[in-house]
Amino acid sequence: MQYLSFFINMVGLEAVDFYNNETHAGNSFVPFIGFMAFLIGLAVVIVGLAIYFTASRNFNLFYDQRDVKITYQDQILSDDEKAKKAAEKLEKDKKKGKIVSIVGVVMMVLSFFIL
């Protein structure tokens, strides 16, 4: 047991001087960049998941019929064509949500390599 405690003391305590924390204070901005990359990645993942779940559940949080701009070409479409157009838009939004989420996860993973 003494060998184990000697090894832990030799490796752990001599590598870092915890009582001299002013030696490296303010020398590097890389940890800050890594932390900000993690936070931005987390925000991007949340936005991507919101886009994906909005498209998959087909709901909108703030939907008002007055906000919809209907063109003449949209007025003359049949109901089947309107449904097909809406389904294509939902599939595109699902794909966009997946891509945005993957980008956010990649940013979060890369932030650990920066640190």
Secondary structure, DSSP 8 states (H G I E B T S, - for coil): -HHHHHHHIIIIIHH--TT-TTSSTTS-SHHHHHHHHHHHHHHHHHHHHHHHHHHHHT--SS--GGG----HHHHTS-HHHHHHHHHHHHHHHHHHHHHHHHHHHHHHHHHHHH-
